[in-house]
Amino acid sequence: MNDTITQHLIRQLHRSPWRLAAVVTGGGSEALSQLLSVPGASDTVLEALVPYSSPSLEDFLRYKPTHYCSRATAQAMAMRAFFRARDLEKRNSRHELDDTHLIGVGCSASLRSLRPKKGQHRVHIAVQTAQVSSLASLVLTKDSRDREREENVVAALILNRIADATGISDRIPLDLLHGEHVDESSVTAWPSWTELMLGQRNVACGIEAEQNVSLDAFSGVLFPGAFNPLHEGHQRMAELAGQITGHPVDFEISIENVDKPPLDFFDIQSRVRQFEPPQRCWLTRAPTFLEKTKIFPEATFVVGADTIMRIAEPRYYHHSVEQRDAALEELRQQNCRFVVFPRVVKEQFLSLEDLTLPAVLAERCEAVPRSEFRMDISSTELRSGA
């Protein structure tokens, strides 16, 4: 590591208007130490966390990741860190919040330890700003460095990624071995994505040419989902729902999840690219149906039997039947309706007729007959390669 270059880079960062929150696990703590050891760190670092154990990382993310060292986990860490930076700066600053100079950094690493690792030595670093999501991944040649040298590589890579995000031109030379290569990628947000993420709007059209189209263009029929990925089952549901309602079906993706951090710009881009005109996909900040109805009043929602069951379950309303009933009554007052498709639920193929729903919800539902639709494909299975 070149200390002069490292310190010069960090001094430039400390003199800049950028403020950051950084979270590292499995490796990367050396970068935090270097950031804090150069005078002026209080002008830059809002928070530096090392949730090293699995339970600690789960507490920070507020969910259990599928893989602890992965691109997706680093992305989630960076997004959570960005919103931590935003919250801390809002409380810390006497001036108006400057979202354009906040950074969230997430580093998920698996480095050399006392016990030999079965898998690769690797690191994934995500950086999140209000305009850009970026990723850098590196597989380290196994057993070719001691832990200190691996930490130094990771620290340099983290600081270089921060420099890239903040427009600092200096770069720390990386101690890479023959055959090692840093895989870097980034996505720059459309203005409407940034506004949506920052809460400056609650809905945007996911088609680039129509990103500022008004809700007057809403068809009246909405198919909410993660669409990760969109598959032929979704397309067939939309086709049938269009025939049943007599209206084209619009899709909707909430960038917010009840438990997980918001989707970053990589995720938003990959999902909206699946839709092509005349299909329309709306992006919202509405993870619950009650929130969706406030954006799309009097909508007819396209759902599966599993989804309508969840809408009726008290456990999604803090285990309160009273809160559930109040929410269902509000759905009724918003005059929303549901077209319910059969779905495999816990190895049973269930249609609306098989379900016991509260009367106020059941009367808002129209069943799609078993004879009209059965596709057991799921996005989860497609992602897992099943």
Residue pairs with C-beta under 8 A, 6 or more apart in sequence:
1 152
1 155
1 156
1 172
1 175
2 172
2 173
5 170
5 171
5 172
5 173
6 34
6 156
6 159
6 172
7 38
8 170
9 159
9 163
9 168
9 170
9 171
9 172
10 34
10 35
10 38
10 159
11 38
11 40
12 163
12 168
12 170
13 35
13 44
13 162
13 163
13 166
13 168
14 38
14 39
14 40
14 41
14 43
14 44
15 40
15 43
16 44
16 101
16 166
16 168
17 98
17 101
18 44
18 101
18 102
18 103
18 165
18 166
19 44
19 45
19 46
19 85
19 89
19 101
19 102
19 103
20 44
20 45
20 46
20 81
20 85
20 102
20 103
20 104
20 105
20 162
21 45
21 46
21 47
21 48
21 49
21 81
21 82
21 84
21 85
21 88
21 103
21 104
21 105
22 31
22 32
22 35
22 45
22 47
22 48
22 49
22 81
22 104
22 105
22 106
22 107
22 158
23 48
23 49
23 50
23 51
23 60
23 77
23 78
23 80
23 81
23 104
23 105
23 106
23 107
24 31
24 32
24 49
24 50
24 105
24 106
24 107
24 109
24 158
25 50
25 51
25 52
25 56
25 57
25 68
25 77
25 107
25 108
25 109
26 52
26 68
26 69
26 107
26 108
26 109
26 110
26 111
27 107
27 109
27 110
27 111
27 123
27 150
27 151
27 154
28 107
28 109
28 123
28 125
28 151
28 154
28 155
28 158
29 50
29 151
30 151
30 152
30 154
30 155
31 107
31 154
31 155
31 156
31 158
31 159
32 48
32 50
34 155
34 159
35 41
35 44
35 45
35 48
35 159
36 45
36 48
46 84
46 85
46 88
46 89
46 92
47 81
47 84
47 85
47 88
49 60
49 81
51 57
51 59
51 60
54 68
57 65
57 68
57 73
57 77
58 64
58 65
60 77
60 80
61 73
61 76
61 77
61 80
61 260
61 261
62 80
62 259
62 260
62 261
63 259
63 260
65 72
65 73
65 76
66 72
67 73
68 108
69 108
69 109
69 110
69 122
69 124
70 108
70 124
71 124
71 126
71 135
71 137
73 106
73 108
73 124
74 106
74 107
74 108
74 124
74 125
74 126
74 135
75 106
75 126
75 128
75 133
75 135
75 264
75 266
75 267
76 106
76 260
76 261
77 104
77 106
77 107
77 108
77 126
78 104
78 105
78 106
78 126
78 127
78 128
78 133
78 264
79 104
79 106
79 126
79 128
79 261
79 262
79 264
80 104
80 106
80 261
81 104
81 105
81 106
81 128
82 102
82 103
82 104
82 128
82 129
83 104
83 261
83 262
84 104
85 102
85 103
85 104
86 97
86 99
86 102
89 97
89 98
89 102
90 97
99 130
99 198
100 129
100 130
100 131
102 129
102 130
103 127
103 128
103 129
103 162
103 165
103 166
104 127
104 128
104 129
105 125
105 126
105 127
105 128
105 158
105 161
105 162
106 125
106 126
106 127
106 128
107 123
107 124
107 125
107 126
107 154
107 158
108 123
108 124
109 122
109 123
109 124
109 154
110 117
110 119
110 120
110 121
110 122
110 123
111 121
111 123
111 140
111 147
111 150
111 151
111 154
112 121
112 143
112 145
112 146
112 147
112 150
113 147
117 142
120 139
120 140
120 142
121 139
121 140
121 141
121 142
121 150
122 137
122 138
122 139
122 140
123 137
123 138
123 140
123 153
123 154
123 157
124 135
124 136
124 137
125 135
125 136
125 137
125 154
125 157
125 158
125 161
126 133
126 134
126 135
126 264
127 133
127 134
127 135
127 161
127 162
127 164
127 165
128 134
128 264
129 165
130 189
130 194
130 197
130 198
131 188
131 189
131 194
132 165
132 186
132 187
132 188
132 189
132 265
133 186
133 187
133 189
133 264
133 265
133 266
134 161
134 164
134 165
134 184
134 185
134 186
134 187
135 183
135 184
135 185
135 186
135 266
136 157
136 161
136 182
136 183
136 184
137 182
137 183
138 153
138 157
138 180
138 181
138 182
138 183
139 180
140 150
140 153
140 177
140 180
141 177
141 179
141 180
144 177
145 153
145 175
145 177
149 175
152 175
153 174
153 175
153 176
156 172
156 173
156 174
156 175
157 174
157 182
159 172
160 171
160 172
160 174
162 168
163 169
163 170
163 171
174 182
176 182
185 266
187 264
187 265
187 266
187 268
187 269
188 265
189 197
189 265
189 268
190 208
190 211
191 211
192 201
192 204
192 205
192 211
192 212
192 283
193 204
193 265
193 268
193 283
194 200
195 201
195 204
196 202
196 203
196 204
196 255
196 283
196 284
196 285
197 255
197 262
199 285
202 284
202 285
202 286
202 295
203 215
203 282
203 283
203 284
203 285
203 286
203 295
204 211
204 212
204 282
204 283
204 284
205 211
205 212
205 213
205 217
205 280
205 281
205 282
205 283
206 251
206 253
206 268
206 271
206 272
206 275
206 280
206 281
206 282
206 283
207 213
207 272
207 275
207 277
207 280
207 281
209 277
210 217
210 280
215 295
215 296
217 280
218 250
218 282
218 296
218 299
219 247
219 248
219 249
219 250
219 280
220 245
220 247
220 298
220 299
220 300
221 241
221 242
221 245
221 247
221 248
221 249
221 250
221 299
221 300
221 301
221 302
221 339
222 249
222 250
222 251
222 252
222 282
222 292
222 296
222 299
222 300
222 301
222 302
223 234
223 237
223 238
223 241
223 249
223 250
223 251
223 252
223 301
223 302
224 251
224 252
224 253
224 254
224 289
224 292
224 301
224 302
224 303
225 234
225 251
225 252
225 253
226 253
226 271
226 379
227 234
227 251
227 253
227 271
227 274
227 281
227 379
228 267
228 271
228 379
228 383
229 271
229 274
229 379
229 382
229 383
230 271
230 274
230 275
231 377
231 379
231 382
232 375
232 377
233 375
233 377
233 378
234 251
236 373
236 375
237 302
237 304
237 341
237 373
238 249
238 251
238 279
238 302
240 341
240 368
240 372
240 373
241 249
241 300
241 302
241 339
241 368
242 248
242 249
244 339
244 366
244 368
245 300
245 339
247 300
248 278
248 280
249 302
250 280
250 281
250 282
251 275
251 279
251 280
251 281
251 282
252 281
252 282
252 283
252 284
252 286
252 292
252 296
253 263
253 268
253 271
253 272
253 281
253 282
253 283
253 284
254 283
254 284
254 285
254 286
254 287
254 292
255 262
255 263
255 268
255 283
255 284
255 285
256 262
256 263
256 285
256 286
256 287
257 287
258 287
258 288
262 285
263 271
268 283
271 281
272 281
272 283
275 281
284 291
284 292
284 295
285 291
286 292
286 294
286 295
289 301
289 311
289 331
289 336
290 327
290 330
290 331
292 299
292 301
293 299
293 330
293 331
293 334
293 336
294 334
296 336
297 334
297 335
297 336
298 334
298 335
298 336
299 336
299 337
300 336
300 337
300 338
300 339
301 336
301 337
301 338
301 339
302 338
302 339
302 341
303 311
303 338
303 339
303 340
303 341
304 340
304 341
304 342
304 343
305 340
305 341
305 342
305 343
305 345
305 350
305 351
305 352
305 354
305 355
306 343
306 345
306 350
307 343
308 338
308 340
308 352
308 355
308 357
308 361
308 365
309 345
309 355
309 357
310 316
311 328
311 361
312 324
312 328
312 355
312 357
312 358
312 361
313 324
314 320
314 321
314 323
314 324
316 324
317 323
317 324
317 327
324 358
325 358
325 360
328 358
328 360
328 361
329 360
331 361
331 364
332 360
332 364
336 364
337 364
337 365
337 366
338 361
338 364
338 365
338 366
339 365
339 366
339 368
340 351
340 352
340 365
340 366
340 367
340 368
341 368
341 373
342 349
342 350
342 351
342 352
342 368
342 369
342 370
342 373
342 374
343 349
343 350
344 350
344 376
348 354
349 370
349 374
351 367
351 368
351 369
351 370
352 365
352 366
352 367
352 368
353 367
357 365
